[in-house]
Amino acid sequence: MKRIAVPVLAVLTSVGLVASLWGVFVTTPLADVLFFNQKIFYFHVAHAFMLFASVFACAVCSAVYLKTRNPRWDDVALATAEVAVVLGAAVLITGMIWAKAAWDVWWKWEKRLTMSLLLWLTLVGYVMVRRFAGAGGERLAAALAVFAAVALPFIYTMVDQGDLHPQAGARGNVATLGPAMRGTFWLAVATFLGWTSLLVTARVASARAERRAAELRERALDAGLLGES
């Protein structure tokens, strides 16, 4: 079952991406004065959804790892964190493009934007700790992941009436989408969910293979089958 997960997800995601691009650029209407710049909404918000899901999954797996010390949970946490770094970069970049087109500014230090940047920097810190901290880095990184998840509800709700960003919830852009745009938007979300799942699944398999190789090397060293290098 695990062996076919990656190719199945790859095929489904490819089909979904083609259908999403067709829906975004062909069937959905151009909205207000933004014209084609509005199309980035489908990618920006979908990536933000996947970022939230990845950070939450990373935090949960990290918390379980801190409690159980089971490295299998740590493998999933590492995979979701690395994918979240890419998703976070996509959210920030697409958001800046949207902001320039909609509000004629690349960046404004609003609460949501600032907290989103801090979240991304925390995720980058997680990856850096895992790569360079050495022994004990897994536990320190796990604590960072749990800390990062605290930002999620603040990012979702931190919008005042004076901010450029629309508020979330019932008054947000997603909740008020018209029928001509709603189906394409949720297709894009489903597509990027498949894409995120594909990346995480492949990275988890890679992380576990790396850990098994390291364990085999340590056993070989202990048995005197390998020399120190």
DAQUINOR-V512724 format. One line per field, one symbol per residue. ss: DSSP state (2 for helix, 1 for strand, 0 for the rest). Layout:
BEGIN
ss=???
END
This chain:
BEGIN
ss=0222222222222222222222222220001222122222222222222222222222222222222200222222222222222222222222222222222000000022222222222222222222220000222222222222202222222000000000002220000000222222222222222222222222222222222222222222220000000
END
